[in-house]
Amino acid sequence: MGYSSGEMTALGFRATFSTLANESNLWHPDAIERALAHVESNQVRRAHEMGQAGGVFCVIGLKRDTYRNAKAIRQLIKSAFIAAGLPTFTPHAFRKTLVKWAERHYPTLECFKAFSQNIGHSNVVTTVSAYMPVSVERQGELIKSGPK
């Protein structure tokens, strides 16, 4: 590039790129960090990184060995809530809240199925049956109103 090691280093170029890219506000800071091949320092965020592995889009930050039983994931979720200054909840209570949110924000079955798979259910029926109960009264309302 025409610079000697006394004038500029690879780290210097990386620092310059990082500064200019962040100040431009054209890219999300996480994208800039990935471009620099930096690893997420937040263990909770790193555990849920998505990416490509073997040509397949998948969770790349999560090491399955760590989560052979529920103890580790419970501790992870508890520490995330504590770090955020929030009261702690069980993973299922948190998942139920996420499903309620997803009901309103994912308009198609395909979108909802993708969400369901990303919360750890291989079958969307598991998500629907476990976290989306419909009261008898509401069932009656829905059946009487018919299809839209």
C-alpha positions in Angstrom: 0.0 0.0 0.0 3.0 2.2 0.0 3.4 2.6 3.8 6.3 1.4 5.8 5.6 -0.4 9.1 6.8 2.7 10.9 4.2 4.8 9.2 1.1 2.6 9.4 0.3 -0.8 10.8 -2.5 -3.3 10.1 -4.0 -2.3 13.4 -3.8 1.3 12.4 -5.8 0.6 9.2 -8.3 -1.4 11.2 -8.7 1.4 13.8 -9.1 4.0 11.0 -11.7 1.8 9.3 -13.6 1.3 12.5 -13.6 5.0 13.3 -14.7 6.1 9.9 -17.3 3.4 9.5 -18.9 4.1 12.9 -18.9 7.9 12.4 -20.6 7.5 9.0 -23.7 5.9 10.6 -24.1 3.9 7.4 -23.7 0.5 9.1 -24.7 -1.1 12.3 -21.8 -1.2 14.8 -22.2 -5.0 15.0 -21.7 -5.3 11.3 -18.5 -3.2 11.5 -17.2 -5.4 14.3 -17.9 -8.5 12.2 -16.1 -6.9 9.2 -13.1 -6.6 11.5 -13.5 -10.2 12.5 -14.0 -9.2 16.2 -15.7 -11.7 18.5 -18.7 -10.5 20.5 -17.5 -9.8 24.1 -21.0 -10.1 25.6 -21.4 -13.8 26.4 -25.2 -13.7 26.1 -25.2 -12.0 22.7 -22.3 -14.3 21.5 -24.3 -17.4 22.5 -27.0 -16.4 20.1 -25.0 -15.3 17.0 -26.4 -16.5 13.7 -24.3 -17.2 10.6 -23.3 -19.7 8.1 -21.6 -22.9 8.9 -21.1 -25.6 6.3 -23.3 -23.6 3.9 -26.3 -23.6 6.2 -27.7 -20.6 8.2 -27.6 -21.6 11.8 -26.7 -20.6 15.4 -22.9 -20.4 15.4 -22.2 -18.9 18.8 -24.0 -21.6 20.8 -21.9 -24.6 21.9 -24.4 -27.5 22.4 -22.1 -29.2 25.0 -22.7 -26.3 27.4 -26.4 -26.8 27.2 -26.8 -30.5 27.7 -29.3 -29.8 30.5 -31.4 -26.8 31.5 -29.1 -25.6 34.3 -26.7 -23.6 32.1 -29.4 -22.0 30.0 -31.4 -21.0 33.2 -28.2 -19.4 34.6 -27.5 -17.6 31.3 -31.0 -16.2 31.2 -31.0 -15.2 34.9 -27.7 -13.4 34.5 -28.9 -11.6 31.4 -32.0 -10.3 33.3 -29.8 -9.3 36.3 -27.3 -7.5 34.0 -30.2 -5.6 32.5 -31.5 -4.6 35.9 -34.7 -6.6 35.4 -36.5 -9.1 37.7 -35.6 -12.7 36.7 -37.9 -15.1 35.0 -37.7 -18.8 34.1 -36.8 -19.6 30.5 -40.4 -20.7 29.8 -41.9 -17.5 31.2 -39.5 -15.6 29.0 -40.3 -17.8 26.0 -44.1 -17.3 26.6 -43.6 -13.5 26.5 -41.6 -13.8 23.2 -44.4 -16.0 21.7 -47.0 -13.4 22.7 -44.9 -10.7 20.9 -44.4 -13.0 17.9 -48.2 -13.6 17.6 -48.6 -9.9 16.8 -45.5 -9.3 14.7 -45.1 -12.3 12.4 -48.1 -12.1 10.0 -47.5 -15.3 8.0 -47.2 -18.9 9.1 -43.8 -19.1 7.4 -42.5 -16.1 9.5 -44.0 -17.6 12.7 -42.5 -21.0 12.0 -39.0 -19.4 11.5 -39.5 -17.6 14.9 -40.6 -20.9 16.5 -37.5 -22.7 15.2 -35.3 -19.9 16.5 -36.7 -20.3 20.0 -35.7 -24.0 19.9 -38.8 -25.8 18.7 -38.3 -28.1 15.7 -42.1 -28.1 15.1 -44.3 -25.0 15.2 -47.1 -27.2 16.8 -45.0 -27.3 20.0 -44.9 -23.5 20.1 -48.6 -23.2 19.4 -49.8 -25.9 21.8 -47.5 -24.9 24.7 -47.6 -21.1 24.6 -50.8 -20.1 22.7 -53.8 -21.4 24.6 -57.2 -20.3 23.3 -59.9 -20.0 25.9 -63.3 -21.8 25.3 -65.0 -18.4 25.1 -62.5 -17.1 22.5 -62.8 -20.4 20.5 -66.6 -19.7 20.3 -66.0 -16.2 19.1 -63.6 -17.2 16.4 -65.8 -20.0 15.1 -68.9 -17.8 15.1 -67.1 -15.1 13.2 -66.0 -17.5 10.5 -63.1 -17.1 8.1 -62.1 -13.6 7.0 
